[in-house]
């Protein structure tokens, strides 16, 4: 529990920094793609993030996992939480604005809920969750704006890129559920788990990158190098540390609200830095997605009104009491 005001302020600053890092990741993906292929962006951010987290492990004296079970679980999880979604978002980044990618990223909690409903027996679809899912899916439809692409040539790649974002979020959802099941009762802290996960993801990314465009020519301009460096060290490495600290101080539920700020950061940076255009349906659909998430998580549950006491019943109750 954080009681000193200075400490609370520090956690608040870390929360804002985390939102800025994850929201800006889509900007740096876009910048990195100016000289790298999507596969190279995926591997580059993983390799740099792994180096950063390995340094944190060394400085803080943490020990790497030693049992095969933990490494096996991390290998599976790293595919769904790192390699696959990073590749899909990088591929989509070549075809759609970075701000639009950040809006789609806000649907990750909904994807995690859908996967948990299918896989986890203790998760049930209540009326509140159904209403939240329906609202969020409506928001996705508004963001996708199918009415604007019908009959227009060349929009198939634009649509596929949006589907890639949703596919990446589905991977995140699977990864979160796998983490819950495979790492339950683990003796390692979240920093160690994150370091092992990113390290394995970098190895797997290196193995698959040549088969998905990783051998494409590279144009390492200063902007591209800066973009992939920030994306790897901050967006993939430091962000894990900040997220861990915010969760420890505020709890997982409050810390998860950072996903409501990342689309705002991503859209603002896309418009102001990259000159991307913003259409009415994108913020409107994003708002519906966030509303659906809040409803599905029970954050907007309406309180039932208590019936007002009948004044005529008071004297009678006194008579019965006497």
C-alpha positions in Angstrom: 0.0 0.0 0.0 1.3 3.4 -1.0 0.7 6.0 1.7 3.3 8.7 1.3 2.3 11.4 -1.1 5.7 11.5 -2.7 5.5 7.7 -3.4 2.0 7.9 -4.7 3.0 10.7 -7.0 6.0 8.6 -8.2 3.7 5.7 -9.1 1.3 8.1 -10.9 4.2 9.4 -12.9 5.2 5.8 -13.8 1.6 5.1 -14.8 1.6 8.1 -17.2 5.0 7.1 -18.5 3.7 3.6 -19.2 0.7 5.0 -21.1 3.0 7.2 -23.2 5.4 4.4 -24.0 2.8 1.9 -25.1 0.8 4.6 -26.9 3.9 5.8 -28.7 4.9 2.3 -29.7 2.7 2.5 -32.8 4.5 5.7 -33.8 7.9 4.1 -33.5 6.7 1.0 -35.4 5.7 3.3 -38.3 9.1 5.2 -38.2 11.0 1.9 -38.0 9.2 0.6 -41.0 10.7 3.3 -43.2 13.9 1.3 -43.3 13.1 -2.1 -41.9 10.7 -4.9 -42.9 7.9 -5.9 -40.5 9.9 -9.1 -39.5 13.0 -7.0 -38.8 10.9 -4.6 -36.7 9.6 -7.6 -34.7 13.0 -9.1 -34.1 14.7 -5.7 -33.5 12.4 -4.7 -30.7 12.6 -8.2 -29.1 16.4 -8.3 -29.3 16.8 -4.8 -27.8 14.1 -5.5 -25.2 15.9 -8.8 -24.2 19.2 -7.0 -23.8 17.7 -4.3 -21.6 15.9 -6.8 -19.4 19.0 -9.0 -19.2 20.8 -6.0 -17.9 18.1 -5.4 -15.3 18.4 -9.0 -14.2 22.2 -8.7 -13.8 22.0 -5.3 -11.9 19.3 -6.4 -9.5 20.9 -9.8 -8.9 17.9 -11.8 -10.0 18.3 -15.4 -11.0 17.0 -16.8 -14.3 14.6 -19.8 -14.1 16.3 -23.1 -13.9 13.5 -25.6 -14.4 12.5 -26.9 -17.8 8.8 -26.5 -17.0 9.0 -22.7 -16.6 11.1 -22.3 -19.8 8.7 -24.5 -21.7 5.7 -22.4 -20.5 7.6 -19.2 -21.4 8.4 -20.5 -24.8 4.7 -21.1 -25.6 3.6 -17.9 -24.1 6.2 -15.8 -25.9 4.8 -16.9 -29.2 1.4 -15.5 -28.4 2.4 -12.4 -26.4 5.4 -11.3 -28.4 6.4 -13.0 -31.7 3.0 -13.3 -33.4 1.4 -10.0 -32.3 4.5 -8.0 -32.8 4.8 -9.4 -36.4 1.1 -8.7 -37.1 1.1 -5.1 -35.8 4.3 -4.4 -37.7 2.8 -5.8 -40.9 -0.4 -3.8 -40.3 1.7 -0.7 -39.7 2.8 -0.6 -43.3 -0.8 -0.4 -44.5 -2.9 1.6 -41.9 -2.2 4.7 -39.8 -0.5 4.3 -36.5 -3.3 5.9 -34.7 -5.8 3.4 -36.0 -3.5 0.6 -34.9 -3.5 2.0 -31.4 -7.3 2.2 -31.3 -7.6 -1.5 -32.3 -5.1 -2.3 -29.6 -7.7 -1.1 -27.0 -9.8 -4.2 -27.9 -7.2 -6.5 -26.2 -9.2 -6.9 -22.9 -12.2 -8.0 -25.0 -10.1 -10.6 -26.8 -8.8 -11.8 -23.5 -12.3 -12.1 -22.2 -13.5 -14.1 -25.2 -10.6 -16.5 -25.0 -11.1 -17.0 -21.3 -14.8 -17.7 -21.8 -13.9 -20.5 -24.2 -11.0 -22.0 -22.3 -11.5 -21.4 -18.6 -14.4 -23.3 -17.0 -14.8 -20.8 -14.2 -15.5 -17.9 -16.6 -19.2 -17.4 -17.5 -21.0 -15.2 -19.9 -23.3 -13.0 -17.8 -25.8 -10.4 -19.0 -23.4 -7.6 -18.1 -20.5 -9.3 -20.0 -22.8 -9.9 -23.0 -23.8 -6.2 -23.1 -20.2 -5.2 -22.8 -19.1 -7.5 -25.6 -21.9 -6.4 -27.9 -21.0 -2.7 -27.3 -17.3 -3.4 -27.9 -18.0 -5.3 -31.1 -20.2 -2.5 -32.3 -17.2 -0.2 -31.6 -14.9 -2.4 -33.7 -17.4 -2.2 -36.6 -17.6 1.6 -36.3 -13.8 1.8 -36.3 -13.5 -0.5 -39.3 -16.1 1.6 -41.2 -17.1 -1.1 -43.7 -19.4 1.4 -45.5 -16.4 3.5 -46.5 -14.4 0.7 -48.3 -17.1 -1.1 -50.3 -16.5 -0.8 -54.0 -13.1 1.0 -53.6 -10.1 -0.5 -55.3 -7.0 -1.3 -53.2 -8.9 -1.3 -49.9 -8.4 -5.1 -49.5 -5.0 -4.5 -48.0 -6.4 -1.9 -45.7 -9.1 -4.3 -44.5 -6.5 -7.1 -44.1 -4.3 -4.8 -42.0 -7.2 -4.2 -39.6 -7.9 -7.9 -39.4 -4.2 -8.3 -38.6 -4.6 -6.0 -35.6 -7.6 -8.0 -34.4 -5.6 -11.2 -34.9 -2.7 -9.8 -32.8 -5.2 -8.9 -30.0 -6.5 -12.5 -30.2 -2.9 -13.7 -29.8 -2.6 -11.4 -26.7 -5.8 -12.9 -25.3 -4.6 -16.5 -25.8 -1.2 -15.5 -24.3 -2.8 -14.0 -21.2 -4.9 -17.1 -20.6 -1.9 -19.4 -21.1 0.1 -17.3 -18.6 -2.7 -17.7 -16.1 -2.7 -21.5 -16.5 0.9 -22.3 -17.2 2.6 -19.9 -14.7 0.2 -20.4 -11.8 2.1 -20.8 -8.6 5.4 -19.8 -10.1 8.1 -18.8 -7.6 9.5 -16.2 -10.0 8.6 -12.5 -9.9 7.1 -10.7 -12.9 10.4 -9.1 -13.9 12.1 -12.4 -14.1 9.2 -13.9 -16.0 9.2 -10.9 -18.4 12.9 -11.2 -19.0 12.7 -14.9 -19.7 9.7 -14.4 -22.0 11.3 -11.6 -24.0 14.6 -13.5 -24.3 12.9 -16.6 -25.6 10.8 -14.5 -28.0 14.0 -12.9 -29.4 15.4 -16.4 -30.1 12.2 -17.5 -31.7 11.9 -14.2 -33.6 15.4 -14.7 -35.0 14.4 -18.2 -36.1 11.3 -17.3 -38.0 12.3 -13.8 -39.3 14.1 -15.1 -42.4 10.9 -16.9 -43.5 8.6 -13.9 -43.2 10.7 -11.2 -44.8 13.5 -10.8 -42.4 16.1 -10.9 -45.2 14.8 -7.8 -46.9 17.2 -4.9 -47.6 17.8 -2.5 -44.6 17.9 1.3 -44.8 19.3 2.2 -41.3 18.7 6.0 -41.3 19.1 7.8 -38.0 15.3 8.1 -37.6 14.9 4.3 -38.2 17.7 3.4 -35.7 16.2 5.8 -33.1 12.7 4.4 -33.7 13.7 0.7 -33.2 15.9 1.6 -30.3 13.1 3.4 -28.4 10.6 0.7 -29.4 12.9 -2.1 -28.1 14.3 -0.5 -25.0 11.3 1.6 -23.8 8.2 0.0 -25.4 9.4 -3.6 -25.0 11.8 -3.5 -22.1 11.3 -0.6 -19.7 7.5 -0.7 -20.0 7.5 -4.2 -18.4 9.3 -2.8 -15.4 7.0 0.2 -15.0 3.9 -2.1 -15.4 5.2 -4.3 -12.7 5.7 -1.4 -10.3 2.3 0.1 -11.0 0.6 -3.3 -10.4 2.5 -3.7 -7.1 1.4 -0.3 -5.9 -2.1 0.1 -7.2 -3.2 -3.5 -8.0 -3.8 -5.2 -11.3 -7.3 -3.8 -11.8 -6.3 -0.2 -11.6 -3.1 -0.7 -13.5 -5.1 -2.2 -16.4 -6.7 1.1 -17.0 -3.6 2.2 -18.8 -5.1 0.5 -21.9 -7.7 3.3 -22.0 -5.0 5.9 -22.4 -2.8 4.3 -25.0 -5.2 4.9 -27.9 -5.4 8.6 -27.0 -1.6 8.8 -27.0 -1.3 6.9 -30.3 -3.9 9.0 -32.1 -2.5 12.3 -30.9 1.1 11.3 -31.9 -0.1 10.0 -35.3 -1.9 13.2 -36.1 0.7 15.7 -34.8 3.9 13.9 -35.6 3.1 11.9 -38.7 0.3 14.1 -40.1 -2.2 11.3 -40.2 -5.8 12.1 -40.8 -8.5 11.3 -38.2 -12.0 10.4 -39.2 -15.1 10.7 -37.0 -15.7 7.0 -36.8 -12.3 6.2 -35.3 -12.6 8.0 -32.0 -16.3 7.2 -31.9 -15.7 3.5 -32.3 -12.8 3.7 -29.9 -15.0 5.2 -27.3 -17.6 2.4 -27.8 -14.8 -0.2 -27.4 -13.7 1.3 -24.1 -17.3 1.6 -22.9 -17.8 -2.1 -23.7 -14.7 -3.0 -21.8 -15.8 -1.0 -18.8 -19.2 -2.6 -18.9 -17.9 -6.2 -19.3 -15.5 -5.7 -16.4 -18.4 -4.5 -14.2 -17.0 -1.0 -13.7 -20.2 0.7 -14.9 -22.7 -1.6 -13.1 -25.7 0.5 -12.2 -26.9 0.3 -8.6 -30.5 -0.7 -8.1 -32.6 1.9 -6.5 -33.8 1.1 -3.0 -37.6 1.2 -2.6 -38.7 4.2 -0.6 -40.3 3.4 2.7 -44.0 3.8 2.8 -44.9 6.4 5.4 -48.2 4.7 6.1 -46.5 1.6 7.2 -44.5 3.3 10.0 -47.3 3.6 12.6 -48.3 0.0 12.0 -44.8 -1.1 12.6 -44.7 0.7 15.9 -48.0 -0.9 16.9 -46.5 -4.3 16.1 -43.4 -3.5 18.1 -45.5 -2.5 21.1 
